[in-house]
Amino acid sequence: MKICSSCNKELELESNFCNICGKEVTPQQGRQAGETTVSPAGIKTAWIPAGAFTMGSPADEPGRRLERENSQRQVTISSGFWLGVYPITQEEWERVMGAGANPSSFNDNPAAGEEQGRRPVEKVRWYDALVFANRLSIKEGFSPAYSISGSTNPDDWGDVPEGNNSIWDAVKTLPGSSGWRLPTEAQWEYAARAGTATAFSNGAADWEDSPSIDGIGWFKFNSGGITHAVGLKQPNAWGLYDMHGNVSEWVWDLYDEYSSQAQTNPAGASSGSFRVIRGGSWFGGAKNARSANRNSDGPSFRDSLLGLRLVRP
């Protein structure tokens, strides 16, 4: 398989040049984990290589929530992908959605020395994430990933629902699209772990309020009750920041218990009404930000704890 280094389209060609944009095509396997690129709209992403990992937490992991982390399973991610190095920031949100469209509660008074626009956007509904992803794709010339009622143009979708909506819930992800989308839950945890099997990506096994946890994220004990500019804590081994704490993040999947069977590229439950939330936030304890921790809520839910991070294939 070859990947166009410009439009990121997967191609099966003998030529070394993309027949879509004309740019050079490079082998996907030549990329290094954590290799970064910046999109035309300024979204910095890191390359997450294909691989396999154990998803979920072991029975003896401190802070484990049995009702949500019921079993572990072996998961294979068969293709690499680009994932946002940071959660989407307020300035990035407004760049795509328009000046004044920032929904965040923490839209002023950042901590000393921090830039307001570099704080993560929050109070984002799962439905809002669909709109943002497609608008960003259109802005950057990628083929949008999401289709609602046969259209990929958010202008055709109507107002973002304030409650659960069966039409929006029937959103489809278009095969072969090159555009932005929410990561699957498996992609998110695989990237958060970055090759580790401990509770946190820096090797920490405990979740008490400790220096080792303080170094990688913003939690209730060290946040001062606010969000903080992205990228101020230590990244994981693949160069991803704020995977633990600051704001929790929507992912694609419908929420349900895991299957214990090995799976390749799982994309969540086939039915349900809640979407999965990952990460942990400025408001919660560190145990809620472990790599395996899961939360969920309805797609119209919005809160100052909750933002997003996007992926491209």
C-alpha positions as CSV (number, residue, x, y, z in Angstrom):
1,M,0.0,0.0,0.0
2,K,1.1,3.5,-0.8
3,I,0.1,6.8,0.8
4,C,0.1,10.2,-0.9
5,S,2.3,12.5,1.2
6,S,0.1,15.4,0.3
7,C,-3.6,14.4,0.3
8,N,-3.0,11.3,2.4
9,K,-5.1,9.1,0.1
10,E,-4.3,5.3,0.1
11,L,-3.5,4.3,-3.4
12,E,-2.7,1.0,-5.1
13,L,-0.6,2.3,-7.9
14,E,2.7,1.3,-9.6
15,S,3.5,5.0,-10.1
16,N,5.2,7.0,-7.4
17,F,2.9,9.9,-8.0
18,C,-0.7,10.4,-6.8
19,N,-3.3,10.4,-9.7
20,I,-5.5,12.7,-7.5
21,C,-3.2,15.6,-6.6
22,G,0.0,14.8,-8.5
23,K,2.2,14.7,-5.5
24,E,4.8,12.0,-4.6
25,V,3.5,8.8,-3.1
26,T,5.4,7.3,-0.2
27,P,5.2,3.9,1.5
28,Q,3.2,4.0,4.7
29,Q,5.6,1.7,6.4
30,G,8.4,4.2,6.1
31,R,6.8,6.5,8.6
32,Q,8.0,6.6,12.2
33,A,5.7,6.6,15.3
34,G,5.3,10.1,16.4
35,E,6.3,11.7,13.1
36,T,4.4,15.0,12.9
37,T,2.8,17.1,10.2
38,V,0.7,20.2,10.2
39,S,-2.5,20.5,8.1
40,P,-3.3,23.6,6.0
41,A,-5.6,24.9,8.8
42,G,-2.8,24.4,11.4
43,I,-3.8,21.2,13.0
44,K,-0.7,19.4,14.2
45,T,-0.9,15.6,14.0
46,A,1.3,12.7,14.9
47,W,1.7,9.4,13.0
48,I,0.3,6.4,14.9
49,P,1.6,3.2,13.3
50,A,-0.4,0.0,12.8
51,G,0.0,-2.5,15.6
52,A,-1.7,-4.6,18.3
53,F,-2.3,-4.1,22.0
54,T,-4.2,-5.3,25.0
55,M,-7.3,-3.0,25.4
56,G,-8.8,-2.4,28.8
57,S,-7.4,-2.7,32.3
58,P,-6.2,-5.8,34.2
59,A,-8.3,-6.8,37.2
60,D,-5.7,-5.6,39.7
61,E,-5.2,-2.1,38.3
62,P,-5.8,0.5,41.0
63,G,-8.8,2.7,40.3
64,R,-10.3,0.2,37.8
65,R,-14.0,0.6,37.4
66,L,-15.4,-2.9,36.9
67,E,-18.8,-1.7,35.6
68,R,-17.1,0.0,32.7
69,E,-13.9,-2.0,32.2
70,N,-15.4,-5.4,32.4
71,S,-12.8,-7.3,30.4
72,Q,-9.6,-7.0,28.4
73,R,-9.2,-8.0,24.8
74,Q,-6.5,-8.2,22.2
75,V,-7.0,-5.6,19.5
76,T,-5.2,-5.1,16.2
77,I,-5.1,-1.7,14.5
78,S,-4.4,-2.7,10.9
79,S,-3.6,0.7,9.4
80,G,-1.7,3.6,10.7
81,F,-3.4,7.0,11.1
82,W,-2.7,10.7,11.9
83,L,-4.0,11.8,15.3
84,G,-4.1,15.3,16.7
85,V,-1.1,16.0,18.9
86,Y,-3.4,18.1,21.1
87,P,-7.1,18.4,21.7
88,I,-8.8,20.9,19.4
89,T,-8.1,24.3,20.7
90,Q,-10.5,27.3,21.0
91,E,-8.6,29.2,18.3
92,E,-8.7,26.1,16.0
93,W,-12.5,25.8,16.6
94,E,-13.1,29.4,15.7
95,R,-10.8,29.2,12.6
96,V,-13.2,26.6,11.2
97,M,-16.6,27.4,12.7
98,G,-16.3,31.2,12.6
99,A,-15.3,34.0,15.0
100,G,-17.5,34.1,18.0
101,A,-18.6,30.5,17.6
102,N,-16.5,29.3,20.6
103,P,-18.9,27.4,22.9
104,S,-16.4,27.1,25.8
105,S,-17.1,28.0,29.4
106,F,-13.4,28.8,30.0
107,N,-13.3,31.5,27.3
108,D,-11.4,34.1,29.4
109,N,-9.0,34.4,32.3
110,P,-6.4,31.8,31.5
111,A,-3.7,30.9,34.0
112,A,-0.8,33.3,34.2
113,G,1.4,33.0,31.1
114,E,-1.0,30.9,29.1
115,E,-2.7,31.9,25.8
116,Q,-6.5,31.9,25.8
117,G,-6.8,30.5,22.3
118,R,-4.5,27.6,23.2
119,R,-6.9,26.2,25.8
120,P,-9.0,23.2,24.6
121,V,-12.4,23.9,23.2
122,E,-15.1,22.5,25.5
123,K,-18.9,22.3,25.9
124,V,-18.8,20.5,22.5
125,R,-21.6,18.0,21.8
126,W,-20.8,14.8,19.9
127,Y,-23.1,16.1,17.1
128,D,-20.9,19.3,17.1
129,A,-17.9,17.2,16.5
130,L,-19.4,15.8,13.3
131,V,-20.0,19.3,12.0
132,F,-16.5,20.5,12.9
133,A,-14.9,17.4,11.3
134,N,-16.6,17.9,8.0
135,R,-16.2,21.6,7.9
136,L,-12.5,21.2,8.6
137,S,-12.2,18.5,5.8
138,I,-14.0,20.8,3.3
139,K,-11.8,23.7,4.3
140,E,-8.6,21.7,3.7
141,G,-9.7,20.0,0.5
142,F,-10.2,16.5,2.0
143,S,-13.2,14.3,1.2
144,P,-15.5,14.6,4.2
145,A,-15.9,11.5,6.3
146,Y,-19.5,11.9,7.6
147,S,-22.7,11.8,5.7
148,I,-26.2,12.6,7.1
149,S,-29.3,12.0,5.0
150,G,-27.0,11.5,2.0
151,S,-25.1,14.8,2.3
152,T,-21.6,15.5,3.5
153,N,-22.2,19.3,3.7
154,P,-23.2,20.4,7.2
155,D,-25.2,23.2,5.7
156,D,-27.7,20.6,4.6
157,W,-28.0,19.0,8.0
158,G,-29.9,21.7,9.8
159,D,-29.4,22.9,13.3
160,V,-27.4,20.8,15.6
161,P,-29.9,18.9,17.8
162,E,-30.4,19.8,21.4
163,G,-31.5,16.3,22.2
164,N,-31.0,12.8,20.8
165,N,-31.9,12.8,17.1
166,S,-32.5,9.6,15.1
167,I,-31.5,11.3,11.8
168,W,-28.1,12.5,13.2
169,D,-27.7,9.2,15.0
170,A,-27.8,7.4,11.6
171,V,-24.7,9.3,10.4
172,K,-22.5,7.2,8.1
173,T,-18.7,7.2,7.8
174,L,-17.9,7.1,4.1
175,P,-15.4,4.3,3.0
176,G,-12.3,5.7,1.4
177,S,-12.8,9.3,2.6
178,S,-9.6,11.2,3.4
179,G,-11.2,13.6,5.8
180,W,-11.1,14.2,9.5
181,R,-13.2,12.2,11.9
182,L,-13.4,11.2,15.6
183,P,-11.0,8.3,16.5
184,T,-12.6,5.0,17.4
185,E,-12.3,4.1,21.0
186,A,-9.7,1.4,20.1
187,Q,-7.6,4.0,18.2
188,W,-7.8,6.4,21.1
189,E,-6.6,3.9,23.7
190,Y,-3.9,2.5,21.4
191,A,-2.6,6.0,20.8
192,A,-2.9,7.0,24.5
193,R,-0.9,3.9,25.6
194,A,1.8,4.4,23.0
195,G,3.1,0.9,23.7
196,T,2.6,0.9,27.4
197,A,0.4,-1.5,29.5
198,T,0.4,0.5,32.7
199,A,-2.4,2.8,34.0
200,F,-0.8,5.9,32.5
201,S,1.4,6.3,29.4
202,N,4.5,7.4,31.4
203,G,4.6,4.0,33.2
204,A,2.9,5.1,36.4
205,A,0.7,2.3,37.8
206,D,-0.9,4.3,40.6
207,W,-3.4,7.1,40.3
208,E,-2.9,9.0,43.6
209,D,-2.2,12.7,43.5
210,S,1.5,12.3,42.9
211,P,4.4,14.0,41.1
212,S,4.4,11.3,38.4
213,I,0.8,12.0,37.6
214,D,1.2,15.8,38.0
215,G,3.8,15.7,35.2
216,I,1.5,14.4,32.5
217,G,-1.9,16.1,32.9
218,W,-4.3,18.5,34.5
219,F,-6.6,17.0,37.1
220,K,-8.7,18.2,40.0
221,F,-5.7,18.3,42.4
222,N,-3.5,20.4,40.2
223,S,-5.7,22.3,37.7
224,G,-6.9,25.1,39.9
225,G,-10.4,24.5,38.7
226,I,-9.8,25.6,35.1
227,T,-8.6,24.2,31.8
228,H,-5.1,25.0,30.7
229,A,-3.4,25.7,27.4
230,V,-2.6,22.4,25.5
231,G,0.9,21.0,25.4
232,L,2.2,22.2,28.8
233,K,2.6,18.8,30.3
234,Q,4.7,15.8,29.2
235,P,3.8,14.0,26.0
236,N,3.6,10.3,25.7
237,A,6.1,8.2,23.7
238,W,4.3,9.0,20.4
239,G,4.3,12.8,21.1
240,L,0.7,13.2,22.1
241,Y,-0.2,15.7,24.8
242,D,-3.1,16.0,27.2
243,M,-4.3,12.4,26.6
244,H,-4.7,12.3,30.4
245,G,-6.7,15.1,31.9
246,N,-7.4,18.8,30.9
247,V,-10.6,17.9,28.9
248,S,-12.2,14.5,28.3
249,E,-12.7,13.6,24.6
250,W,-15.5,12.3,22.5
251,V,-14.8,9.2,20.4
252,W,-16.8,7.6,17.6
253,D,-18.2,4.5,19.3
254,L,-21.6,3.7,20.7
255,Y,-21.2,2.6,24.4
256,D,-21.5,-1.0,25.5
257,E,-19.5,-3.6,27.4
258,Y,-16.5,-4.9,25.6
259,S,-16.3,-8.3,24.1
260,S,-13.4,-10.4,25.5
261,Q,-12.7,-11.8,22.0
262,A,-9.8,-10.6,19.9
263,Q,-10.8,-8.0,17.3
264,T,-9.3,-6.1,14.4
265,N,-10.3,-2.4,14.0
266,P,-13.3,-2.5,16.3
267,A,-15.7,0.4,15.9
268,G,-18.0,0.0,18.9
269,A,-21.4,-1.4,19.6
270,S,-24.0,-1.9,16.9
271,S,-26.8,-0.2,18.9
272,G,-27.3,2.1,21.8
273,S,-27.9,5.8,22.6
274,F,-24.7,6.9,24.4
275,R,-21.3,7.7,22.8
276,V,-18.0,6.9,24.5
277,I,-15.9,9.5,26.2
278,R,-12.2,9.1,27.0
279,G,-9.4,10.8,28.8
280,G,-10.3,12.5,32.0
281,S,-10.5,16.2,32.9
282,W,-9.4,19.2,35.0
283,F,-12.4,18.4,37.3
284,G,-11.9,14.7,37.9
285,G,-9.5,12.6,39.9
286,A,-6.5,11.1,38.1
287,K,-8.1,7.6,38.3
288,N,-10.7,8.8,35.7
289,A,-7.9,9.7,33.3
290,R,-6.2,6.3,33.1
291,S,-5.6,4.9,29.6
292,A,-8.4,2.3,30.0
293,N,-11.0,4.4,31.8
294,R,-14.3,4.8,29.9
295,N,-17.2,7.2,30.3
296,S,-20.2,7.9,28.1
297,D,-23.1,10.2,27.6
298,G,-25.7,11.2,25.0
299,P,-24.6,12.8,21.8
300,S,-26.3,16.1,22.6
301,F,-24.6,16.3,26.0
302,R,-22.3,19.3,26.5
303,D,-20.1,20.2,29.5
304,S,-17.0,22.2,30.3
305,L,-15.2,18.9,30.9
306,L,-15.6,17.7,27.4
307,G,-13.8,18.4,24.1
308,L,-12.4,16.5,21.1
309,R,-9.4,15.3,19.2
310,L,-9.5,14.3,15.5
311,V,-7.9,11.7,13.3
312,R,-7.2,11.3,9.6
313,P,-6.5,8.0,7.8
